[in-house]
């Protein structure tokens, strides 16, 4: 049942995306730029480090807030 649902969702996704990419030069350019960024290991590493730092900041802020409300 779940596999049938996932197949239907995937087909609807591609039925929507393919015409959009075919008709929009701006969207094709943006998709190519994002693909180039994804394949650049240094940029991906910098983004991953940024995400880890953001999550650590959020977690420490949440911890400090929790401790300040408890005490």
SULQUIJO-V183864 format. One record per residue. N is the residue number from 1. RES is the residue in three letters. PHI is phi in whole degrees, 0 to 359 (none if undefined). Layout:
[[N/RES/PHI] [N/RES/PHI]]
This chain:
[[1/UNK/none] [2/UNK/292] [3/UNK/294] [4/UNK/295] [5/UNK/295] [6/UNK/294] [7/UNK/295] [8/UNK/295] [9/UNK/295] [10/UNK/296] [11/UNK/297] [12/UNK/297] [13/UNK/301] [14/UNK/290] [15/UNK/295] [16/UNK/272] [17/UNK/287] [18/UNK/300] [19/UNK/296] [20/UNK/296] [21/UNK/291] [22/UNK/289] [23/UNK/263] [24/UNK/243] [25/UNK/292] [26/UNK/298] [27/UNK/293] [28/UNK/296] [29/UNK/296] [30/UNK/295] [31/UNK/295] [32/UNK/293] [33/UNK/297] [34/UNK/294] [35/UNK/295] [36/UNK/296] [37/UNK/295] [38/UNK/296] [39/UNK/272] [40/UNK/270] [41/UNK/297] [42/UNK/293] [43/UNK/293] [44/UNK/298] [45/UNK/296] [46/UNK/296] [47/UNK/294] [48/UNK/297] [49/UNK/297] [50/UNK/298] [51/UNK/293] [52/UNK/297] [53/UNK/295] [54/UNK/296] [55/UNK/295] [56/UNK/294] [57/UNK/296] [58/UNK/297] [59/UNK/296] [60/UNK/292] [61/UNK/296] [62/UNK/295] [63/UNK/295] [64/UNK/298] [65/UNK/297] [66/UNK/297] [67/UNK/293] [68/UNK/290] [69/UNK/282] [70/UNK/286] [71/UNK/261]]
